[in-house]
Each structure stands twice: as structure tokens, then as C-alpha cells.
Amino acid sequence: MIHPAAAKVMEGDGSVRSKYGFSVMKASDGKCEIEMNVLSDWINAAGYTHGSVAYAIMDSACAYASASLNKLAVTINGNVNYTKGTKVGDRLLAVAELQTQSAKLMTFAGRVIDQDDRTIATGSFLFQVLGDRD
């Protein structure tokens, strides 16, 4: 299920989704799941997927998760730990889930796994709540 407010944010993020080639599978109740295939465009000089890909899909998942709670919120900090490299053709799943929420801040835990359910990266993200979505 994709919450209507999250769907609206996804529409506004169309160019980001297109560049990364990801699909949102779920965005509701403060949780989001994004899937994507690693393309050759994302491979670095070492032959692995550039770390910005894991960061970007976790960050986007957090944004859609916050929108699923009718909150307008922006990233103010993101920390990512990379545990395994991926290559062209690997299937990635990013999951973000709300951990804490106050009037001004939201924290999210993120995780990226591959098609073999191996953890690729974990992250923690801090979002500033700017207000409620219309």
C-alpha cells in the first residue's frame, strides 16, 4: 500500500526515481520499501556499486515514510555503514522505518539488502519536521 501523501511526494520526485530506476513497493504507517536493479551507470572504478546509491534509496525511503504519516520533513543528517559491495544486475531492497518522532524531529532506521537477503548497508537518518502535509 502507498499512502496518498507519499504518492504525491513520489510524483514530485519523478526525476530522482527515474535516474535511480527504483520502484516504491510500500509507503505507509511510517515504513517504506524501495526496490531497484543495479545498472552499469552506478558502478565505480573498483567495480562495485557506488555508495551514493544505497544512501539515496534509503534517504528516499525515509522521505516517503515520513510523508506516509502526513508530515513534511527533510533530511538534516544521514549516517550509512556499508557492509558488502554489489555489482551490475544485483537487486536491492531498501527499507526505512520510523524509530522516534517528536513535534520537530523524526528518526529512521534504514537497511539495504540484496537478492540473497544479505545486508549491503545500514543507516540512520534524522529528519526535521517542517509541518503537516496538505
C-alpha positions as CSV (number, residue, x, y, z in Angstrom):
1,M,0.0,0.0,0.0
2,I,1.2,3.5,-0.8
3,H,-0.3,6.3,1.3
4,P,-1.8,9.1,-0.8
5,A,0.6,11.8,0.7
6,A,3.6,9.5,-0.1
7,A,2.3,9.1,-3.6
8,K,2.2,12.8,-4.0
9,V,5.8,13.2,-2.9
10,M,6.8,10.4,-5.3
11,E,5.2,12.3,-8.1
12,G,7.4,15.3,-7.3
13,D,10.4,13.0,-7.1
14,G,9.8,11.6,-10.6
15,S,13.2,12.7,-11.9
16,V,15.0,11.1,-8.9
17,R,13.1,7.9,-9.2
18,S,13.8,7.8,-13.0
19,K,17.6,8.5,-12.6
20,Y,18.0,5.7,-10.0
21,G,15.4,3.4,-11.6
22,F,13.8,2.5,-8.3
23,S,10.2,1.4,-7.6
24,V,8.4,2.1,-4.4
25,M,6.7,-1.1,-3.2
26,K,5.2,0.2,0.1
27,A,4.9,3.6,1.8
28,S,2.5,3.5,4.8
29,D,2.5,3.8,8.6
30,G,6.0,5.3,8.8
31,K,7.6,2.5,6.8
32,C,8.8,2.4,3.2
33,E,10.2,-0.3,0.9
34,I,12.1,0.6,-2.4
35,E,13.4,-1.9,-5.0
36,M,15.9,-1.3,-7.7
37,N,18.3,-3.2,-10.0
38,V,21.9,-2.1,-10.1
39,L,22.7,-0.6,-13.5
40,S,26.2,-0.2,-15.1
41,D,25.8,3.6,-14.7
42,W,26.2,3.1,-10.9
43,I,29.5,1.1,-10.9
44,N,32.6,2.8,-9.6
45,A,36.2,2.4,-10.6
46,A,36.6,-0.5,-8.1
47,G,33.9,-2.4,-10.0
48,Y,31.2,-2.1,-7.3
49,T,28.0,-0.1,-6.9
50,H,28.8,3.5,-5.8
51,G,27.9,4.1,-2.1
52,S,25.7,7.0,-3.1
53,V,23.1,4.6,-4.4
54,A,22.5,2.9,-1.0
55,Y,22.4,6.3,0.6
56,A,20.0,7.8,-1.9
57,I,17.5,4.9,-1.8
58,M,17.5,4.8,2.0
59,D,17.1,8.6,2.1
60,S,14.2,8.5,-0.4
61,A,12.6,5.6,1.6
62,C,12.7,7.8,4.7
63,A,11.2,10.7,2.9
64,Y,8.3,8.6,1.7
65,A,7.9,7.0,5.1
66,S,7.6,10.5,6.7
67,A,5.1,11.5,4.0
68,S,3.0,8.4,4.8
69,L,2.4,10.0,8.2
70,N,1.3,13.2,6.6
71,K,4.5,15.0,7.6
72,L,6.5,17.5,5.5
73,A,10.1,16.6,6.6
74,V,13.6,17.0,5.2
75,T,16.8,15.2,5.9
76,I,19.2,17.0,8.2
77,N,21.6,14.1,8.8
78,G,22.3,10.7,7.4
79,N,24.8,8.1,8.5
80,V,25.4,5.0,6.5
81,N,27.6,1.9,7.1
82,Y,28.4,-0.2,4.1
83,T,28.9,-3.9,4.7
84,K,29.0,-5.6,1.3
85,G,29.5,-4.5,-2.3
86,T,27.1,-5.1,-5.1
87,K,27.6,-5.4,-8.9
88,V,25.6,-4.8,-12.1
89,G,22.3,-6.8,-12.1
90,D,22.0,-7.2,-8.3
91,R,18.6,-6.5,-7.0
92,L,18.4,-4.1,-4.0
93,L,15.7,-3.6,-1.5
94,A,15.8,-0.6,0.8
95,V,13.7,-0.5,3.9
96,A,13.2,2.6,6.1
97,E,11.2,2.6,9.3
98,L,10.3,5.4,11.7
99,Q,12.0,4.9,15.1
100,T,11.1,8.1,17.0
101,Q,9.0,11.2,16.4
102,S,8.6,14.5,18.2
103,A,7.0,17.7,17.0
104,K,10.2,18.8,15.3
105,L,12.2,15.7,14.6
106,M,11.8,12.2,13.2
107,T,14.5,9.4,13.2
108,F,14.5,6.5,10.8
109,A,16.5,3.2,10.6
110,G,17.4,2.1,7.1
111,R,18.7,-1.1,5.6
112,V,19.6,-2.2,2.1
113,I,19.6,-5.9,1.3
114,D,20.4,-7.8,-1.9
115,Q,18.5,-10.5,-3.7
116,D,20.1,-13.1,-1.4
117,D,18.9,-11.3,1.7
118,R,22.5,-10.1,2.6
119,T,22.8,-6.8,4.3
120,I,24.5,-4.3,1.9
121,A,24.2,-1.2,4.1
122,T,22.5,0.1,7.2
123,G,21.7,3.7,8.0
124,S,20.2,6.1,10.5
125,F,18.6,9.3,9.3
126,L,17.4,12.4,11.1
127,F,14.6,14.4,9.6
128,Q,13.4,17.9,10.5
129,V,9.6,18.1,10.6
130,L,8.5,21.4,8.8
131,G,4.8,20.8,9.3
132,D,1.9,18.7,8.2
133,R,1.2,17.9,4.6
134,D,-1.9,19.2,3.0
